[in-house]
């Protein structure tokens, strides 16, 4: 007996063979330029990477060199085509969005969206759940993220060499996790606070909250305990590059231009730090800004903890556009743009493709959102990347995983995400397939 799934596969193979080989006997296999195209349907309507989609419609083309198909702006591989149907393969990390078929200068969009299903596997990179200090690999390491309940840090970043850096305010230092998983101290001395510059353990911090990494692997830190913006080279040499005009909670780097920015949650402003250590205010009036990062074009993205929104500030003019969430309407809802809801969003990171990761809980405790959210570039469609609305601790896939006050998020050049999981005193890793 043939199972239904096998029957579907066999039927699909037979159908595809008939469409893309048998139909070559027909004379009308060419696109009629300038005439309307249509998409009547595509199946399946959802799936993950490598899913094959059959698109049905009219006035396509059998000439695949003239044919382009994208989903959410990401190009699909075309398996075969004629004027009535096209078979494509969904690329990795495509995201949900409209199916767009282009033949020459003619374009048609689907009426509905393809729903992309991520397989996001959450594991623990380092930490054992206990607050304290210890270097080592995996669960041998210890952090003090929740030494004080009022800590609202978000400091985590990744360089291009496989290293992850974390601001550890409870231990007053900057930690490093190398590509083998070994945790060490990059700068600062656990238990010894201050504002001294120096190399390695001779440097001092008080409560390092924000952290960013530039294209050269230098680590920048915002410390509201000293009001200093610090730079730490890969060898651990720490210098103060300037003093903030408002109490700094986070710092961001535009990797394209190399410019440094910091924000003040209490003051509600964002400043550009000049090379001479002075600061210029570029944006004001934000309700408790938290996360800050930049895309390749220099556009700035900021999470507003107070208004529960994510805003893009256009490069050059800093003109604001709320891309996700609705001001004054907290919640935990996925959707596109203003249809989505956030609850006290905090840390934020932008990947190489312009997608945005948001750490969901920037509160002092329990929150409606205990997840990492994902905003697709340009479409601003919001989904839950991993975690849920319930706090806990579990390594698992997607929504089955759990965090407890995820405050910071970073993403490396390969699209691997890292989470500062405050109340679990752990650094988590999310690999998407």
PEWOPE-V439392 format. One line per field, one symbol per residue. psi: psi as a letter, one per 20 degrees, with the letter a starting at -180 (. if undefined). Layout:
psi: ???
This chain:
psi: ppqgghggggggggghgggighiihqhnjqpnpiqqrqohrqqrirraqjpppopqbqkbqinihjpppqpkippqppgrqaihqpprpprqkgrqaqppppocjpqqqqhrqpopoqnopprpgqqjippapprapcihqqrlhkhphiplrjnqrqajjjqpqppnhhjlrpqporiijpprpgqropiorajprapciiqqrfmpgqqqpaijjqppppoihikqoqpprhjjppqpirpqhqophrqqpohghjqpqqqoghhkrpqpprhjirqpphqrjpnmqeqprqahijqppppohhilrpppoppghkpqpoiqrppjnqanpqapciiqpqolqdqqqpahijqpppphnkaicqqhokrpqpopphhkpprpgqabjpqaoppapciiqqrnmohqqrpaijjpqqponfiilqpqpopp.
